[in-house]
Amino acid sequence: MAKSLTSVRTVSGQRTSTATIIVAVLLVVYWLLLFCGTHIRIPKGMLPGQSDKLIHFAAYAVLGTLLMSLRATRGVYPWYSVYARWFVLSGYGAFDELTQLLVNRNADVLDWLADNVGAAVGLGFVTLILWLFRKSVRSPSPDSPSAGSAQD
């Protein structure tokens, strides 16, 4: 019974963790909302300030976090996996900026750069958290009984 709560059998017969499914659904929903949000006309004065670069940065930081989290739910990954995801997000950012021209919005290289930096921060955030977690699991603290210190 507990096994059914932590994994689901897919169409191909393989088991997929519930965490993987949840993160995948969040990623797909967020990415679709992001695409829709970047392809609708925003009335003047709706965004705070004169620049939307922080919004681009934050949107792609969340996207990078979700994308890397999805990979992390599948176990340990090679270092180049992070770079591959960054290239995917960078390419998508360029596609996103260029297709905004089709809906009478502006394509801006600085928006794309903010997308890239945000994606790198999101990917790096998950990678750093996992690295710190794995490091703490591998090396017990000097005060722990398993580290060989005598307890009275």
C-alpha positions as CSV (number, residue, x, y, z in Angstrom):
1,M,0.0,0.0,0.0
2,A,2.8,2.5,0.9
3,K,4.5,1.7,-2.4
4,S,1.4,3.0,-4.3
5,L,1.7,6.3,-2.5
6,T,5.2,6.9,-3.6
7,S,5.2,5.6,-7.2
8,V,2.8,5.2,-10.1
9,R,3.0,2.7,-12.9
10,T,3.2,4.4,-16.3
11,V,1.9,3.3,-19.6
12,S,5.2,1.7,-20.4
13,G,5.0,-0.4,-17.2
14,Q,7.8,1.5,-15.4
15,R,7.3,3.0,-12.0
16,T,7.5,6.8,-11.7
17,S,7.7,8.5,-8.3
18,T,4.8,10.7,-7.2
19,A,7.3,13.6,-6.8
20,T,8.3,13.3,-10.5
21,I,4.7,13.4,-11.6
22,I,3.9,16.4,-9.3
23,V,6.9,18.4,-10.5
24,A,6.2,17.4,-14.2
25,V,2.6,18.7,-13.9
26,L,3.8,21.9,-12.2
27,L,6.4,22.4,-14.9
28,V,4.0,21.9,-17.8
29,V,1.3,24.2,-16.2
30,Y,3.8,26.9,-15.3
31,W,5.5,26.8,-18.8
32,L,2.1,27.0,-20.5
33,L,1.1,30.0,-18.3
34,L,4.4,31.6,-19.0
35,F,4.0,31.2,-22.7
36,C,0.5,32.7,-22.6
37,G,1.6,35.5,-20.3
38,T,4.4,36.5,-22.6
39,H,2.2,36.5,-25.7
40,I,-0.6,38.8,-24.6
41,R,-0.6,42.5,-24.8
42,I,0.0,44.2,-21.4
43,P,-1.6,47.6,-21.0
44,K,0.6,50.5,-20.2
45,G,1.1,51.1,-16.4
46,M,0.2,47.5,-15.5
47,L,3.8,46.5,-14.7
48,P,5.6,48.2,-11.9
49,G,8.4,50.6,-12.9
50,Q,9.8,51.1,-16.4
51,S,11.6,47.8,-16.7
52,D,10.3,44.3,-16.8
53,K,13.8,42.7,-16.5
54,L,13.2,41.5,-12.9
55,I,10.0,39.8,-14.0
56,H,11.9,38.0,-16.8
57,F,14.6,37.0,-14.4
58,A,12.1,35.7,-11.8
59,A,10.0,33.9,-14.4
60,Y,12.9,32.0,-15.8
61,A,14.4,31.3,-12.4
62,V,11.2,29.5,-11.5
63,L,11.2,27.7,-14.8
64,G,14.9,26.7,-14.3
65,T,14.1,25.5,-10.8
66,L,11.2,23.4,-11.9
67,L,13.1,21.9,-14.9
68,M,16.1,21.0,-12.7
69,S,13.8,19.7,-9.9
70,L,12.2,17.4,-12.4
71,R,15.6,15.9,-13.4
72,A,16.5,15.7,-9.7
73,T,13.5,13.5,-8.9
74,R,15.0,10.9,-11.2
75,G,18.2,10.6,-9.2
76,V,21.8,11.6,-9.6
77,Y,22.6,13.4,-12.8
78,P,25.8,14.3,-14.7
79,W,27.1,17.8,-14.6
80,Y,26.4,18.4,-18.3
81,S,22.7,17.8,-17.6
82,V,22.6,21.3,-16.0
83,Y,24.3,22.9,-19.0
84,A,21.9,21.1,-21.4
85,R,18.9,22.4,-19.5
86,W,20.4,25.9,-19.6
87,F,20.8,25.7,-23.4
88,V,17.2,24.5,-23.7
89,L,16.0,27.4,-21.6
90,S,18.2,29.9,-23.4
91,G,16.8,28.7,-26.8
92,Y,13.3,28.8,-25.5
93,G,13.9,32.3,-24.2
94,A,15.1,33.4,-27.7
95,F,12.0,31.7,-29.3
96,D,9.8,33.4,-26.7
97,E,11.2,36.8,-27.5
98,L,11.0,36.3,-31.3
99,T,7.5,35.0,-31.3
100,Q,6.3,38.0,-29.3
101,L,6.7,39.9,-32.6
102,L,3.8,37.9,-34.0
103,V,1.5,39.4,-31.4
104,N,2.6,43.0,-31.7
105,R,5.0,42.9,-28.7
106,N,8.6,43.8,-28.7
107,A,11.5,41.4,-28.8
108,D,14.3,42.6,-26.5
109,V,17.8,41.2,-26.2
110,L,18.0,42.5,-22.7
111,D,14.8,40.5,-21.8
112,W,16.5,37.4,-23.3
113,L,19.6,38.1,-21.2
114,A,17.5,38.4,-18.1
115,D,15.8,35.1,-19.0
116,N,19.2,33.5,-19.3
117,V,20.5,34.8,-16.0
118,G,17.2,33.8,-14.3
119,A,17.4,30.3,-15.8
120,A,21.0,29.9,-14.6
121,V,20.1,31.0,-11.1
122,G,17.1,28.5,-11.0
123,L,19.2,25.6,-12.3
124,G,22.1,26.5,-10.0
125,F,19.8,26.8,-7.0
126,V,18.6,23.2,-7.3
127,T,22.1,22.0,-8.1
128,L,23.5,23.7,-5.0
129,I,20.8,22.5,-2.7
130,L,21.2,18.9,-3.9
131,W,25.0,19.2,-3.6
132,L,24.8,20.5,0.0
133,F,22.3,17.8,0.9
134,R,24.3,15.0,-0.6
135,K,27.5,16.3,1.0
136,S,25.8,16.4,4.4
137,V,24.5,12.8,4.0
138,R,27.9,11.5,2.9
139,S,29.9,13.1,5.7
140,P,28.6,12.7,9.3
141,S,29.3,15.5,11.7
142,P,32.4,15.1,14.0
143,D,30.0,15.0,17.0
144,S,27.9,12.1,15.8
145,P,28.4,8.6,17.3
146,S,29.0,7.1,13.8
147,A,32.0,9.4,13.4
148,G,33.8,7.5,16.1
149,S,33.5,9.9,19.0
150,A,33.1,8.2,22.4
151,Q,29.8,8.9,24.2
152,D,29.7,8.7,28.0
